Amino acid sequence: MTNFEKITETPEALGEFLASLPVADGPWDVEFRKAFCAKCERENCDGKRCPHKAERNNPLWWLKLGEKQGEVPGLSIRAKAAFPILWDREYYTVAGKQKETRAPCVCCDNTGKVTIKGVEYACPRCKGDWREKEVVGTTTVYSVAKWVLESISVNQYGLSLTFNQTNSTERWGGSLQIRQADFHDMVKTDGYKSVKVYDDYKAAMAEVKRLNAAEREKQA
């Protein structure tokens, strides 16, 4: 086996070789500064305080760029957003689902059964089935929808993020697309409907609780 074959046998081997070279500033350092330092809020970072120690001075990290979908080696796209958009991170929206409100059965007092001359029968009106009860209105029940970044696309109008829902009850799941024009507040406006994307689960849950409380008050 030649020396070339040895150092290129695996990414780890090549990364170890590159790290041993006495270079002041390698291409991995340039890419590191683009990916992390440009948007880092820490000042005068000396390396010990760096939140990205695993990638710092690490040629192997640079060699593996491009492994993830949508990640292109040497390509750096900067777009200002309300919060960082990262792979493998969970995001949240508030989802509403319509639920029918049904009137209580006046025949059996919601027991589903009636007694005639000491004999118990299924209620002839509702048949003991809530589906048979009269629909008198609807209410909206809110919950937290969970999303992960699935893909990034770009065209002449800018970037577009596509998120995949991880807790959908629908057979084919859900999909959410956010255009670059909406990055500043992460609120997608589609016609008369707006969908806000949260990076904080507690904030999304607080909004769910507020909306459900308002809906219960409206129904009272």
C-alpha positions as CSV (number, residue, x, y, z in Angstrom):
1,M,0.0,0.0,0.0
2,T,1.4,3.4,-1.0
3,N,1.5,6.4,1.3
4,F,-1.2,8.0,-0.8
5,E,-3.4,4.9,-0.4
6,K,-2.8,4.9,3.4
7,I,-3.8,8.6,4.0
8,T,-6.8,8.4,1.7
9,E,-8.1,5.0,2.8
10,T,-10.8,6.7,5.0
11,P,-12.0,10.2,5.7
12,E,-10.6,9.8,9.2
13,A,-7.2,8.9,8.0
14,L,-7.0,11.8,5.6
15,G,-8.4,14.2,8.2
16,E,-5.7,13.1,10.7
17,F,-3.0,13.6,8.0
18,L,-4.3,17.1,7.2
19,A,-4.4,18.1,10.9
20,S,-0.7,17.1,11.2
21,L,0.4,19.5,8.5
22,P,2.1,22.7,9.8
23,V,-0.2,25.1,8.1
24,A,-1.4,28.4,9.7
25,D,-4.7,28.5,7.8
26,G,-6.2,25.6,5.9
27,P,-9.3,25.6,3.8
28,W,-11.2,23.9,6.7
29,D,-10.4,27.0,8.8
30,V,-11.8,29.3,6.2
31,E,-15.0,27.3,5.9
32,F,-15.3,27.1,9.7
33,R,-15.2,30.9,10.0
34,K,-17.9,31.2,7.3
35,A,-20.1,28.6,8.9
36,F,-19.8,29.6,12.6
37,C,-17.7,32.7,13.3
38,A,-19.5,35.1,11.0
39,K,-22.7,34.8,13.0
40,C,-21.3,34.0,16.5
41,E,-22.3,36.6,19.2
42,R,-19.2,35.8,21.3
43,E,-16.4,38.4,21.2
44,N,-12.6,37.6,21.4
45,C,-13.2,33.8,21.4
46,D,-10.0,32.1,22.3
47,G,-10.9,28.6,21.3
48,K,-11.4,27.3,24.9
49,R,-14.8,29.2,25.0
50,C,-15.7,28.2,21.4
51,P,-19.2,26.5,21.3
52,H,-18.1,24.6,18.2
53,K,-14.9,22.8,19.4
54,A,-15.8,19.6,17.6
55,E,-15.5,21.4,14.2
56,R,-12.7,23.9,15.1
57,N,-9.3,23.0,13.6
58,N,-10.8,19.8,12.4
59,P,-10.1,18.9,8.7
60,L,-12.4,15.8,9.1
61,W,-15.4,18.1,9.6
62,W,-14.5,19.9,6.4
63,L,-14.0,16.7,4.5
64,K,-17.5,15.5,5.4
65,L,-19.3,18.6,4.2
66,G,-21.9,17.6,1.7
67,E,-23.1,14.4,3.6
68,K,-26.4,16.0,4.5
69,Q,-29.2,16.7,2.0
70,G,-29.0,20.3,0.8
71,E,-25.4,20.7,2.1
72,V,-22.9,21.7,-0.6
73,P,-19.2,21.8,0.0
74,G,-17.8,25.3,-0.4
75,L,-21.3,26.9,-0.7
76,S,-22.2,29.4,1.9
77,I,-25.7,31.0,1.8
78,R,-26.5,33.8,4.2
79,A,-30.1,34.6,5.0
80,K,-31.3,36.6,8.0
81,A,-34.1,34.7,9.8
82,A,-36.0,35.1,13.1
83,F,-34.0,32.3,14.5
84,P,-31.3,29.7,13.3
85,I,-32.7,27.1,10.9
86,L,-30.7,23.9,11.4
87,W,-30.9,20.3,10.3
88,D,-32.1,17.7,12.8
89,R,-33.7,20.4,15.0
90,E,-37.4,20.4,15.8
91,Y,-39.7,23.4,15.1
92,Y,-43.4,24.0,16.0
93,T,-46.6,25.5,14.7
94,V,-50.1,25.8,16.2
95,A,-52.6,23.5,14.5
96,G,-56.3,23.7,14.7
97,K,-58.9,20.9,14.1
98,Q,-62.6,21.3,13.8
99,K,-64.7,19.2,16.2
100,E,-68.4,18.8,16.1
101,T,-70.5,19.7,19.1
102,R,-73.5,17.4,19.6
103,A,-76.6,18.0,21.6
104,P,-77.4,15.7,24.6
105,C,-80.0,13.0,23.9
106,V,-83.3,14.2,25.5
107,C,-84.7,10.6,25.4
108,C,-82.1,8.8,27.5
109,D,-80.4,11.6,29.2
110,N,-77.1,10.6,27.5
111,T,-77.1,7.1,29.0
112,G,-77.8,5.4,25.7
113,K,-80.5,3.2,27.3
114,V,-84.1,3.4,28.3
115,T,-86.1,1.3,30.7
116,I,-89.7,0.3,29.8
117,K,-91.7,-1.8,32.4
118,G,-88.5,-2.8,34.1
119,V,-86.8,-4.0,30.9
120,E,-83.7,-2.0,29.6
121,Y,-83.5,-1.3,25.9
122,A,-81.1,0.7,23.7
123,C,-82.3,4.2,23.3
124,P,-84.5,4.4,20.1
125,R,-83.4,8.0,19.5
126,C,-79.6,7.9,19.8
127,K,-79.1,4.1,19.7
128,G,-76.4,4.5,22.4
129,D,-74.1,5.9,19.8
130,W,-72.7,9.5,20.0
131,R,-72.6,9.6,16.2
132,E,-76.4,9.5,16.2
133,K,-76.7,12.7,18.3
134,E,-77.7,15.9,16.7
135,V,-74.9,18.2,15.6
136,V,-75.5,21.7,17.0
137,G,-72.2,23.4,16.3
138,T,-68.5,23.1,15.9
139,T,-65.5,24.0,18.1
140,T,-61.8,24.2,17.2
141,V,-59.3,22.2,19.2
142,Y,-55.7,23.4,19.1
143,S,-52.5,21.4,19.4
144,V,-48.8,21.7,18.7
145,A,-47.6,20.4,15.3
146,K,-43.9,19.3,15.2
147,W,-41.7,19.8,12.2
148,V,-38.1,19.1,11.0
149,L,-36.3,20.7,8.0
150,E,-36.6,18.4,5.1
151,S,-35.0,20.3,2.2
152,I,-33.8,23.7,1.0
153,S,-34.3,25.0,-2.5
154,V,-33.4,28.2,-4.3
155,N,-34.6,30.1,-7.3
156,Q,-34.6,33.6,-8.7
157,Y,-36.9,34.7,-5.8
158,G,-34.6,33.4,-3.1
159,L,-34.5,30.5,-0.7
160,S,-37.4,28.2,0.3
161,L,-37.5,25.9,3.3
162,T,-39.6,22.8,3.3
163,F,-40.5,21.2,6.6
164,N,-41.9,17.7,7.2
165,Q,-44.4,17.1,10.1
166,T,-43.3,14.4,12.5
167,N,-46.5,14.0,14.6
168,S,-49.1,14.1,11.8
169,T,-52.1,11.8,12.2
170,E,-52.8,11.9,8.5
171,R,-51.7,9.0,6.4
172,W,-49.4,11.0,4.2
173,G,-48.1,13.4,6.8
174,G,-47.8,17.1,6.4
175,S,-45.6,19.6,4.6
176,L,-44.9,23.2,5.3
177,Q,-43.0,25.6,3.0
178,I,-41.6,28.9,4.1
179,R,-40.2,31.5,1.5
180,Q,-37.3,33.8,2.2
181,A,-39.6,36.8,2.2
182,D,-41.1,35.3,5.4
183,F,-37.8,34.5,7.2
184,H,-37.7,37.7,9.2
185,D,-40.7,36.7,11.4
186,M,-41.1,33.0,10.2
187,V,-44.8,33.6,9.6
188,K,-46.2,32.1,6.4
189,T,-49.2,34.1,5.0
190,D,-51.3,32.2,2.5
191,G,-54.4,34.1,1.6
192,Y,-56.3,34.9,4.8
193,K,-54.4,32.3,6.8
194,S,-51.2,32.8,8.7
195,V,-49.0,30.1,10.2
196,K,-46.2,31.1,12.6
197,V,-43.2,28.8,13.0
198,Y,-41.7,28.6,16.6
199,D,-38.3,27.4,17.6
200,D,-39.4,27.2,21.3
201,Y,-41.9,24.4,22.2
202,K,-43.0,26.3,25.4
203,A,-43.9,29.4,23.4
204,A,-46.0,27.3,21.0
205,M,-47.7,25.4,23.8
206,A,-48.5,28.7,25.6
207,E,-50.3,29.8,22.4
208,V,-52.2,26.5,22.2
209,K,-53.4,26.9,25.8
210,R,-54.5,30.5,25.2
211,L,-56.5,29.6,22.1
212,N,-58.1,26.5,23.7
213,A,-59.1,28.6,26.7
214,A,-60.6,31.3,24.4
215,E,-62.5,28.6,22.5
216,R,-64.0,27.1,25.8
217,E,-65.0,30.6,26.9
218,K,-66.7,31.1,23.5
219,Q,-68.6,27.8,23.8
220,A,-69.7,28.5,27.5
